[in-house]
Amino acid sequence: MKRAPAPAAAKPLARLGLRSRFDFVLHLPLRYEDETALCDPASAPPGKPVLVEARVERSEIAFRPRRQLVVHARSGGEPLTLRFFNFYPSQLKQFGRAADDGLLVRAYGEVRSGWFGAEMAHPRYRLVREGEPLAQALTPIYPTTAGLAQAQLRRLVLEALDADALDDTLPEASLARLGLWGFAESVRYLHRPPADADLAALAERTHPAWQRMKLDELLAQQLSMRLAYRARRERAAPPLPGDGALLRRFLGALPFRLTGAQARAMAEILRDLAQPHPMQRLLQGDVGSGKTILAAIACLAAADAGWQAAVMAPTEILAEQHYRKFAAWLAPLGARIAWLHGALSRGERKAALDAAAGGAAAIVVGTHALFQQEVAFKQLGLAVVDEQHRFGVQQRLLLRRKGEEAAARRRVVPHQLMMSATPIPRTLSMSYYADLDVSVLDELPPGRRPVATRLVSSARRREVLDRIRAACAEGQQAYWVCPVIEESPELDLQAALATHAELAAELPGLRVGLVHGRMPAEEKAAAMQAFASGATQLLVSTTVIEVGVDVPNASLMVIEHAERFGLAQLHQLRGRVGRGARDSVCILLYQQPLSAAARARLKVIFESADGFEIARQDLLLRGPGEYLGERQSGAPLLRFADLERDEPLIRAAREMAEELLAREPERARRHMERWLAGRQDYLRV
């Protein structure tokens, strides 16, 4: 760049992430304006911005209907009025000098009919002398922020573009094979498209110049992922053979056969654990596909080898479910399990921490508090992270760094098994999870019954109450899920507290319980235990029951204001029923009128019970940020590529990444430096 930005621009530029030359070069336009041709104001198309030229005659400040700068000019002999409602006093002087000097004004904006002829309100303008040449390229409009004028940003971007030659980081043979434009050709075209450019292709990002940019971005991501994968495999981890006495006894005592998918995933996990480098495996499967038992098997492999396992869940309810299941399955084998949660007394907490630090506890279960500074392990060989996407990129990044710090002390890093009941669409897996090995549970255990889904307007709430009364009279149990805890003046939602009181009054004779996230841990645990034991027939809840709740006798669920929930949440909640021998129903109670987005979500959840298809539709509706927990961290996502539309480019980037790393590692390094500029950490999580 020819000159440094003014100090006042430093903060706005930093907010946009613009620091290095290539940050500016890769700050691509949002859209374009055509200032390559002049338009006669009298024939300007309505509603479309155009460039007009007129001779300035005079200017004044008028006060009707409000204070404004009015510039009187003439174009082709016809009057043209420019109006500015927000202006500086210097502009009045500027236009006065222009009239005296015989200058022309070139104004860009919409032309409208006024009392005295053609008018333009707040056009973008500049003063020129007669005969000054027009722009030869379309004018780029860039994403900007407060405190940074479009003209200033445009100047900085184009200076960076022209500062030096732009080399290409990709081999010519690869470009030819894929039919791609060169890098310099592509960015120059995007910053300065010619007057005859295909604006539709630029707007849709299907133009060859955009295709090159998207491939480059995806390639940088793939390279970062593959290098992270390689670096991890070069680290040492404790081999956990998976053939010890505890695991053999556990498998021998199972009262059921693992599904084919479970057996396949178990073999993959145990094979990884036996290696002297750390496993980094994602176990994904639909609600109820049997992930927890595979986590228990992995933990037993660690215990058999004399190492500890940590099991981390996003909520205390899910952590408690894991603890209770693990205790029922593994404690009889002699494996000691510690549970760290908020309801522990000081003495109980100290005992649990001592058991983890001293190695007496083979398995430690808890929420993300497991990775706080005070929690230490004697020798942690395996970390299991359940519902990993719920933690957010920043939290997972901190977790990985903590593991690396511990590794520096122990010389080994723990194996890591991540689990997700939100199936990950293939394109997301190919891009953001490219540094993981993935096991998929694509079949449900025998006996899991499909859940019927019903869409019911809130106007028919009385019928829903009758359905609950009848189900509970037959000995069944039901959930009633609300989206918030207390009444909010902003949102017309049924709060859990109010709903609990209403349902207790409307359903006399039924035992109605309540659980929500703000309850003290011991009250929450007591409420869940009462429901699990059958002491409570109807449980009013917020989304704290979304994961980890397993009550086979619960066969009916009502989700209040279902239009307010995301697809993944609706699918997870629906999975809380259908776990017993009875036919189960999930009633989605919605309130009219529905927005187009809400209608689309409800249509998907009504028509499909396939978690993978629901996940694909969810990605289309929401984008990848929600899946990755990315919005919690503010870290950058893909800026240009679209995971659904650009799947062929993702495949090409995966292949090219392997090729570059194997044959031209220096090109790979330069490519990542150009595109990531210090952001690799977020892409490796």
Buried (B, 14 or more C-beta within 10 A) or exposed (E): BEEEBEEEBBEBBEEBBBEBBBBBBBBBBEEBBBBBEBBBBBEBEEEEBBBBBBBBBEBEEEEEEEEBBBBBBEBEEEBBBBBBEEBEEEBBEBBBEBBEEEBBBBBBBBBBEBEEBBBBBBBBBEBBEEEEEEBEBBBBBBEBEEEBEBEBBBBBBBBBBBEEEBEBBBBEEBBEEBEBBBBBBBBBBBBBBEEEBEBEBBEEBBBBBBBBBBBBBBBBBBBBBBBBBEEBBEBEBBBBEBEBEBBEEBEEEEEEEBBEBBEBBBEBBBEBBBEEBBBBBBBBBBBBBBBBBBBBBBBBBBBBBBBBBBBBBBBBBBBBBBBBBBBEBBEEBEBBBBBBBBBBEEEBBEBBBEBBBEBEBBBBBBBBBBBEEEBEBBBBBBBBBBBBBBBBBBBBBBBBEBBEEBBEEBEBBBBBBBBBBBBBBBBBBBBBBBBBBBBBBBBBBEEBBEBBBEBBEBEEBEEBBEBBBEBBEEEBBBBBBBBBBEEEEEEEBBBBBBBBBBBBEBBEEBBBBBBBBEBEBEBBBBBBEBBBEEEBBBBBBBBBBBBBBBBBBBBBBBBBBBBBBBBBBBBBBBBBBBBBEBEBBBBBBBBEEBEEEBEBBBEBBBEBBBBBBBBBBBBBBBBBBBBBBBBBBEBBBBBBBBBEBBBEBBEBBBEBBEBBBEEBEEBBBBBBBBBBBEBBBBBBB
